[in-house]
Amino acid sequence: MNAASQFAPVITADRDALTKDFPLRPFAIRHMLSGHPLLTLPRIAQLAAELPRDLIEYNSGAAQISQDPDKVKSVDLDPVEVVKRIETAGAWMVLKRIEKSPEYRAIVEDTLLSVARARGFSSLEDAGFSQIEGFLFVSSPNSTTPFHMDAEDNFFVQIHGEKFFRIYDNQDGGIADAAQVEYSTTRHRNVKYDESFRPRAVEFHMFDGDGCYVPYQWPHWVRTAGSYSISMAITWKTPEVKRLNDLHVVNAMLRSLKLPQAAPGLHPAWDGVKLAAFRATRGIVEPLRSSQTMRRVLRRIALGKNANYYLKKA
């Protein structure tokens, strides 16, 4: 019996939330992952030693809510030491794509499968969950994750510590317009925050066993309290989200050439042309991404000299 099965990881939520709010609005969840042996600091330090370096991002937790990504303070420790010293390191860290490890993939998939079954589906595929990925966050006390958007849907689970999580409705583009959405999808996730956004917030105060659902491209910021924090984001992309992300990438490239585009959906036929051209090109380039060195080169070519920002101190 593997560790994931032994601890029977499961997400639960109010049935109305799973039927009425999902996937359109945030809602609270509960989970059974706290105390899992793969989600402890010693095991996460081991994972940090095993992951490719470009799948680990970390910096100072002393960030602003509206943080300029070019002015983020660094932490002069290697990834493993950041995890080991997280109680005093003053750091924020994310380990990306943890599902590349078979043990962690089992946690991610079993947890998301519990949601699929709660919604009446027998498999992840039937529920529309594809491109499933996991992200582990380790943060020092009183650390801030700046205001940002993510290009996928996300069940966020709090494993250890206290965390304040604030999510903001951007369905009308009133917080981030088309250009900002493109930028966050292709270059850096951070978005400028203004206090006028506060009435749009849905707030969650989380402890071990708590969590929330974060809809696609809803901006949010997070702050830990007086203890170190371990959290995990379980993400997926539906076919529609993949389509939107690809169009945001194409539109961002065209905008950089002084050819700004209408938001996806306003000109469906032209969207189809752009999408076909982009996916054909990506099909040629994608095999090169198996090499970490080539991933860095390709990101720099496509996104500019600051594309590999998370490797500045590597």
C-alpha positions as a Python dict, from the first residue, in 0.01 Angstrom:
ca = {
    (1, 'M'): (0, 0, 0),
    (2, 'N'): (150, 336, -99),
    (3, 'A'): (155, 639, 129),
    (4, 'A'): (-123, 815, -60),
    (5, 'S'): (-361, 521, -23),
    (6, 'Q'): (-265, 469, 341),
    (7, 'F'): (-365, 824, 434),
    (8, 'A'): (-663, 828, 194),
    (9, 'P'): (-614, 1195, 92),
    (10, 'V'): (-951, 1353, 21),
    (11, 'I'): (-1101, 1695, -37),
    (12, 'T'): (-1449, 1769, 92),
    (13, 'A'): (-1667, 2072, 34),
    (14, 'D'): (-2024, 2186, 70),
    (15, 'R'): (-2227, 2004, -196),
    (16, 'D'): (-2384, 2329, -317),
    (17, 'A'): (-2033, 2469, -373),
    (18, 'L'): (-1931, 2168, -581),
    (19, 'T'): (-2247, 2187, -791),
    (20, 'K'): (-2324, 2560, -811),
    (21, 'D'): (-1998, 2749, -753),
    (22, 'F'): (-1745, 2517, -916),
    (23, 'P'): (-1566, 2618, -1137),
    (24, 'L'): (-1690, 2977, -1140),
    (25, 'R'): (-1645, 3106, -786),
    (26, 'P'): (-1412, 3043, -487),
    (27, 'F'): (-1530, 2835, -192),
    (28, 'A'): (-1387, 2674, 121),
    (29, 'I'): (-1277, 2310, 134),
    (30, 'R'): (-1147, 2064, 392),
    (31, 'H'): (-885, 1795, 335),
    (32, 'M'): (-709, 1502, 504),
    (33, 'L'): (-350, 1567, 397),
    (34, 'S'): (-205, 1729, 709),
    (35, 'G'): (49, 1496, 868),
    (36, 'H'): (118, 1305, 548),
    (37, 'P'): (483, 1183, 559),
    (38, 'L'): (558, 1324, 212),
    (39, 'L'): (440, 1669, 324),
    (40, 'T'): (683, 1720, 613),
    (41, 'L'): (989, 1946, 608),
    (42, 'P'): (1249, 1661, 599),
    (43, 'R'): (1079, 1496, 301),
    (44, 'I'): (1026, 1827, 122),
    (45, 'A'): (1398, 1904, 167),
    (46, 'Q'): (1472, 1571, -2),
    (47, 'L'): (1237, 1664, -287),
    (48, 'A'): (1414, 2000, -322),
    (49, 'A'): (1742, 1813, -369),
    (50, 'E'): (1589, 1590, -637),
    (51, 'L'): (1396, 1840, -854),
    (52, 'P'): (1558, 2018, -1150),
    (53, 'R'): (1668, 2363, -1035),
    (54, 'D'): (1436, 2543, -1278),
    (55, 'L'): (1140, 2384, -1099),
    (56, 'I'): (1225, 2559, -772),
    (57, 'E'): (1159, 2926, -707),
    (58, 'Y'): (1232, 3109, -383),
    (59, 'N'): (1297, 3456, -249),
    (60, 'S'): (1244, 3672, 55),
    (61, 'G'): (905, 3650, 220),
    (62, 'A'): (930, 4023, 302),
    (63, 'A'): (740, 4121, -11),
    (64, 'Q'): (475, 4384, -74),
    (65, 'I'): (123, 4290, -176),
    (66, 'S'): (178, 4491, -495),
    (67, 'Q'): (532, 4370, -559),
    (68, 'D'): (744, 4477, -856),
    (69, 'P'): (892, 4141, -969),
    (70, 'D'): (1217, 4312, -1068),
    (71, 'K'): (1271, 4428, -709),
    (72, 'V'): (1211, 4105, -520),
    (73, 'K'): (1470, 4042, -247),
    (74, 'S'): (1668, 3720, -270),
    (75, 'V'): (1766, 3468, -4),
    (76, 'D'): (2132, 3360, 7),
    (77, 'L'): (2072, 2990, 73),
    (78, 'D'): (2048, 2686, -151),
    (79, 'P'): (1700, 2528, -190),
    (80, 'V'): (1756, 2246, 58),
    (81, 'E'): (1882, 2486, 326),
    (82, 'V'): (1581, 2712, 271),
    (83, 'V'): (1352, 2422, 360),
    (84, 'K'): (1561, 2311, 657),
    (85, 'R'): (1580, 2666, 797),
    (86, 'I'): (1233, 2781, 698),
    (87, 'E'): (1137, 2881, 1052),
    (88, 'T'): (1405, 3153, 1052),
    (89, 'A'): (1504, 3197, 684),
    (90, 'G'): (1254, 3474, 611),
    (91, 'A'): (1179, 3299, 283),
    (92, 'W'): (901, 3197, 48),
    (93, 'M'): (951, 2892, -176),
    (94, 'V'): (755, 2693, -433),
    (95, 'L'): (854, 2350, -564),
    (96, 'K'): (688, 2314, -902),
    (97, 'R'): (561, 2010, -1092),
    (98, 'I'): (597, 1776, -796),
    (99, 'E'): (385, 1521, -984),
    (100, 'K'): (703, 1432, -1174),
    (101, 'S'): (782, 1224, -864),
    (102, 'P'): (561, 908, -867),
    (103, 'E'): (498, 932, -491),
    (104, 'Y'): (380, 1291, -512),
    (105, 'R'): (183, 1221, -828),
    (106, 'A'): (-20, 967, -629),
    (107, 'I'): (-109, 1233, -370),
    (108, 'V'): (-208, 1488, -633),
    (109, 'E'): (-416, 1249, -840),
    (110, 'D'): (-585, 1074, -545),
    (111, 'T'): (-680, 1407, -394),
    (112, 'L'): (-829, 1540, -715),
    (113, 'L'): (-1005, 1208, -777),
    (114, 'S'): (-1192, 1258, -450),
    (115, 'V'): (-1335, 1580, -596),
    (116, 'A'): (-1428, 1406, -921),
    (117, 'R'): (-1614, 1135, -730),
    (118, 'A'): (-1789, 1389, -509),
    (119, 'R'): (-1919, 1548, -828),
    (120, 'G'): (-2046, 1215, -958),
    (121, 'F'): (-1762, 1115, -1191),
    (122, 'S'): (-1571, 788, -1180),
    (123, 'S'): (-1239, 916, -1317),
    (124, 'L'): (-1028, 1227, -1355),
    (125, 'E'): (-1079, 1218, -1730),
    (126, 'D'): (-1458, 1202, -1701),
    (127, 'A'): (-1449, 1504, -1469),
    (128, 'G'): (-1246, 1706, -1722),
    (129, 'F'): (-929, 1718, -1511),
    (130, 'S'): (-627, 1709, -1743),
    (131, 'Q'): (-267, 1833, -1732),
    (132, 'I'): (-275, 1777, -1356),
    (133, 'E'): (15, 1937, -1169),
    (134, 'G'): (122, 1989, -809),
    (135, 'F'): (302, 2281, -642),
    (136, 'L'): (439, 2271, -286),
    (137, 'F'): (480, 2598, -96),
    (138, 'V'): (705, 2640, 207),
    (139, 'S'): (700, 2982, 376),
    (140, 'S'): (857, 3140, 681),
    (141, 'P'): (644, 3312, 944),
    (142, 'N'): (494, 3649, 844),
    (143, 'S'): (569, 3601, 473),
    (144, 'T'): (369, 3751, 188),
    (145, 'T'): (295, 3602, -152),
    (146, 'P'): (227, 3910, -369),
    (147, 'F'): (-91, 3978, -563),
    (148, 'H'): (-87, 3755, -871),
    (149, 'M'): (-287, 3541, -1113),
    (150, 'D'): (-246, 3175, -1209),
    (151, 'A'): (-319, 3028, -1550),
    (152, 'E'): (-503, 2721, -1421),
    (153, 'D'): (-774, 2613, -1179),
    (154, 'N'): (-651, 2522, -833),
    (155, 'F'): (-747, 2345, -513),
    (156, 'F'): (-524, 2501, -250),
    (157, 'V'): (-470, 2302, 71),
    (158, 'Q'): (-309, 2424, 394),
    (159, 'I'): (-92, 2147, 542),
    (160, 'H'): (78, 2324, 834),
    (161, 'G'): (53, 2668, 992),
    (162, 'E'): (-185, 2960, 970),
    (163, 'K'): (-251, 3145, 645),
    (164, 'F'): (-468, 3432, 523),
    (165, 'F'): (-579, 3389, 161),
    (166, 'R'): (-763, 3664, -31),
    (167, 'I'): (-908, 3604, -380),
    (168, 'Y'): (-1049, 3880, -603),
    (169, 'D'): (-1316, 3871, -872),
    (170, 'N'): (-1174, 3983, -1208),
    (171, 'Q'): (-1446, 3850, -1437),
    (172, 'D'): (-1512, 4198, -1576),
    (173, 'G'): (-1144, 4282, -1623),
    (174, 'G'): (-1169, 4557, -1361),
    (175, 'I'): (-852, 4445, -1183),
    (176, 'A'): (-639, 4312, -1468),
    (177, 'D'): (-714, 4403, -1830),
    (178, 'A'): (-629, 4193, -2137),
    (179, 'A'): (-270, 4317, -2153),
    (180, 'Q'): (-210, 4232, -1787),
    (181, 'V'): (-362, 3886, -1828),
    (182, 'E'): (-131, 3824, -2123),
    (183, 'Y'): (167, 3943, -1922),
    (184, 'S'): (85, 3727, -1622),
    (185, 'T'): (40, 3421, -1845),
    (186, 'T'): (367, 3461, -2034),
    (187, 'R'): (616, 3661, -1827),
    (188, 'H'): (545, 3712, -1458),
    (189, 'R'): (235, 3627, -1256),
    (190, 'N'): (235, 3942, -1034),
    (191, 'V'): (-39, 4202, -1079),
    (192, 'K'): (-53, 4555, -937),
    (193, 'Y'): (-278, 4582, -633),
    (194, 'D'): (-490, 4879, -530),
    (195, 'E'): (-695, 4917, -211),
    (196, 'S'): (-1000, 4990, -427),
    (197, 'F'): (-1001, 4618, -512),
    (198, 'R'): (-1080, 4520, -151),
    (199, 'P'): (-1463, 4494, -192),
    (200, 'R'): (-1407, 4225, -456),
    (201, 'A'): (-1221, 3998, -215),
    (202, 'V'): (-1329, 3658, -88),
    (203, 'E'): (-1126, 3592, 229),
    (204, 'F'): (-1020, 3259, 381),
    (205, 'H'): (-848, 3220, 719),
    (206, 'M'): (-682, 2878, 705),
    (207, 'F'): (-524, 2631, 944),
    (208, 'D'): (-413, 2268, 903),
    (209, 'G'): (-682, 2082, 711),
    (210, 'D'): (-838, 2393, 552),
    (211, 'G'): (-822, 2504, 191),
    (212, 'C'): (-1004, 2680, -89),
    (213, 'Y'): (-1082, 2660, -457),
    (214, 'V'): (-917, 2928, -672),
    (215, 'P'): (-1079, 2980, -1015),
    (216, 'Y'): (-874, 3036, -1329),
    (217, 'Q'): (-713, 3382, -1347),
    (218, 'W'): (-872, 3515, -1028),
    (219, 'P'): (-604, 3739, -868),
    (220, 'H'): (-507, 3662, -509),
    (221, 'W'): (-248, 3732, -242),
    (222, 'V'): (-149, 3531, 63),
    (223, 'R'): (13, 3594, 401),
    (224, 'T'): (137, 3354, 668),
    (225, 'A'): (104, 3422, 1041),
    (226, 'G'): (341, 3346, 1329),
    (227, 'S'): (449, 2995, 1229),
    (228, 'Y'): (610, 2846, 920),
    (229, 'S'): (367, 2725, 655),
    (230, 'I'): (341, 2424, 425),
    (231, 'S'): (75, 2439, 155),
    (232, 'M'): (2, 2264, -173),
    (233, 'A'): (-176, 2370, -490),
    (234, 'I'): (-335, 2094, -695),
    (235, 'T'): (-397, 2233, -1042),
    (236, 'W'): (-539, 2123, -1374),
    (237, 'K'): (-627, 2265, -1712),
    (238, 'T'): (-947, 2196, -1901),
    (239, 'P'): (-940, 2209, -2284),
    (240, 'E'): (-1094, 2557, -2266),
    (241, 'V'): (-827, 2682, -2024),
    (242, 'K'): (-553, 2540, -2248),
    (243, 'R'): (-710, 2721, -2543),
    (244, 'L'): (-730, 3051, -2355),
    (245, 'N'): (-371, 3021, -2234),
    (246, 'D'): (-243, 2954, -2584),
    (247, 'L'): (-431, 3256, -2716),
    (248, 'H'): (-293, 3473, -2437),
    (249, 'V'): (59, 3363, -2536),
    (250, 'V'): (0, 3442, -2904),
    (251, 'N'): (-161, 3775, -2822),
    (252, 'A'): (129, 3866, -2593),
    (253, 'M'): (378, 3793, -2871),
    (254, 'L'): (180, 4004, -3118),
    (255, 'R'): (142, 4285, -2864),
    (256, 'S'): (523, 4290, -2826),
    (257, 'L'): (537, 4354, -3204),
    (258, 'K'): (300, 4652, -3160),
    (259, 'L'): (4, 4445, -3283),
    (260, 'P'): (-233, 4434, -2983),
    (261, 'Q'): (-514, 4183, -3018),
    (262, 'A'): (-873, 4163, -2900),
    (263, 'A'): (-935, 3939, -2600),
    (264, 'P'): (-1005, 3572, -2677),
    (265, 'G'): (-1362, 3510, -2788),
    (266, 'L'): (-1428, 3846, -2952),
    (267, 'H'): (-1315, 3727, -3298),
    (268, 'P'): (-1355, 3345, -3299),
    (269, 'A'): (-1242, 3285, -3658),
    (270, 'W'): (-920, 3485, -3610),
    (271, 'D'): (-865, 3309, -3276),
    (272, 'G'): (-878, 2978, -3462),
    (273, 'V'): (-613, 3088, -3713),
    (274, 'K'): (-377, 3211, -3440),
    (275, 'L'): (-432, 2897, -3234),
    (276, 'A'): (-358, 2660, -3522),
    (277, 'A'): (-36, 2843, -3615),
    (278, 'F'): (85, 2857, -3255),
    (279, 'R'): (17, 2491, -3180),
    (280, 'A'): (187, 2377, -3499),
    (281, 'T'): (499, 2572, -3404),
    (282, 'R'): (491, 2449, -3046),
    (283, 'G'): (474, 2091, -3167),
    (284, 'I'): (813, 2139, -3332),
    (285, 'V'): (974, 2311, -3032),
    (286, 'E'): (829, 2106, -2746),
    (287, 'P'): (1068, 1806, -2774),
    (288, 'L'): (1360, 2042, -2704),
    (289, 'R'): (1216, 2124, -2360),
    (290, 'S'): (1330, 1795, -2207),
    (291, 'S'): (1668, 1962, -2144),
    (292, 'Q'): (1686, 2216, -1859),
    (293, 'T'): (1945, 2417, -2055),
    (294, 'M'): (1718, 2432, -2359),
    (295, 'R'): (1421, 2532, -2145),
    (296, 'R'): (1622, 2832, -2028),
    (297, 'V'): (1729, 2921, -2382),
    (298, 'L'): (1378, 2888, -2524),
    (299, 'R'): (1225, 3099, -2248),
    (300, 'R'): (1483, 3371, -2306),
    (301, 'I'): (1421, 3372, -2682),
    (302, 'A'): (1044, 3381, -2642),
    (303, 'L'): (1007, 3604, -2338),
    (304, 'G'): (1319, 3817, -2311),
    (305, 'K'): (1628, 3845, -2091),
    (306, 'N'): (1434, 3835, -1762),
    (307, 'A'): (1234, 3524, -1847),
    (308, 'N'): (1435, 3299, -1616),
    (309, 'Y'): (1389, 3530, -1317),
    (310, 'Y'): (1363, 3238, -1074),
    (311, 'L'): (1722, 3137, -1159),
    (312, 'K'): (1888, 3473, -1096),
    (313, 'K'): (2085, 3339, -802),
    (314, 'A'): (2137, 2988, -939),
}
